[in-house]
Amino acid sequence: MEPRRVVDEMLARDKFSEWMGLELLELKAGYVRLQAVIRPEMMNGIGTLHGGVTFAMADSAFAFTCNMENSISVALDAHISFTKAGYVGDIFTIESKEINSTRKTGLYEVRITNQHQELVAVFKGTCYRVGKTLINES
């Protein structure tokens, strides 16, 4: 199954990623690069980007990367380290890269940078492959 077809199908179903404004820039085996513009409704009570939005952007990139081989994968664990605040108008680039993949699990790293190439967050996630396909190949 072509990875682009799987990710396009996921994006078509994923209304939350759509709300975040995630745009697919690049996709290749074990790698996804997305971009999003930070909007006012994403801010928290102290005037910076809500950490949950940053986490969700990384989580979506993680999901697209670990599911791209048409093997439904779910998160076993995920961790994020925030290194810089985000603000309205920032343009985030979200890059997810496969570190290790087996028949049952996968390890992925997601790095988020802003328009100044400053590191905003690093996310690491482990997925579990449930043994089902997202798109029926028959």
N, C-alpha and C positions, 0 to 999 in steps of 0.2 A: 504494500500500500504506500502510495506517495505521501511523504510527511506533510507536504503543503495541503493536500486534500483533507487530512485529519485536522490540522490546525485551523483551516478555513471553516470546517464543520464545527469545531469547538467555538470559534469566535462567533459564528452565526447563532449559536445557542446561548452564549454567555452575556447576558444583559448587564451584569455588574461590570465586566471588563469594558463593555460598550459605554456604560455610564462614566467610567474613569477616563474614557477617551483614548484607550490603548490602540495604537496604530502599529501594525506589523511592518517593520522595515526590512528585516532579513531573516531568512530561515535556511538552515542547512542541517545535516545530520548532527544531532546532539547540541544544537545551538539555535537560539532565538534572540532577536534584537527588536525591541519595541520602543515606542516613544509616546509621551503624553505631556500635555500642557496642564499645569496646576491652576485650578479655578477657585474662586472665592468660597464656594460651598464645600470645599475640601479642607478648610482651615479649622483649627481647634480654638479653644477659648483664650489662648495666649497669642494668637495671631500668626502661628506657624502651621505648616501642613500637619494634619492629624497623622500620627504614627500608624494608625490602622489603614490609612490609604496607602502609605508607602509600603506597608507589609502586604496589602492586597495586590498592589502592582507587581511586587516580587513573586507573590504566590501564583498569580496568573501566568507569569512568564515561566515559572517552575512547572506549572501544570501543562502548558503547551509543550514544553521541552520533553517532559517525561512521558507524555501520551502520544508523541508524534509518530511512533511506530505502530499505532492502532492497537495498543495493548492498554486497556484501562488501568490507570495507575492512580493511587490515592496517597495522600501524605501520611507518613508514619510519624515524622517529626519535622519541625522547622524552627529555625532560630534566626533572629535578625539583630544586627548591631547598627545603630544609627550613628552616623559620623558628622552630619551637617543638617541643619534645618532646611525645609523647603518653604517657598513663598509663592504667592499668587504671581502668575506669569512665568515661573520657572518652567523650563523644558527638561523633562527627565528622559534619559535613555536607560532602558532596562535590558540588561544582557544576561541571559541564562545559558549556562554551559554544563554539559554532562561531564562529571568527574569520573564516575564508574557506573557500569550497568551490568546487571546479571539478569537471568531469566525471571527472578522474583523481586529484585530491588534495584534501586538506582540512587545515586548520590549526585546532587546538583548544587552549583553555586550561582547566585544571582548578584550582580553588581549594578547599583543604580548611581548614575552620575547626573549632574545638572548641565546646563548649557555652557558652563565654564570648565567642564571636564573635572569638576570637583566631586569627590566621592561623597555620596549622600547616605548610602547604606550598603551593607553586605548581608546577604541572606544565604543560608545553607539549609537544604532540605533533603530528606530521604523519602523515597516513595516505595510503595508496595504494589506490585502488579497482580491484579485480582484474577487474571486468567480469562478475561472476556474482552471482546473487541468493541470499539466505539462505533465503527462503521462495518456493517455486514458486507463481506467481500463477495458473496455469491450473487 
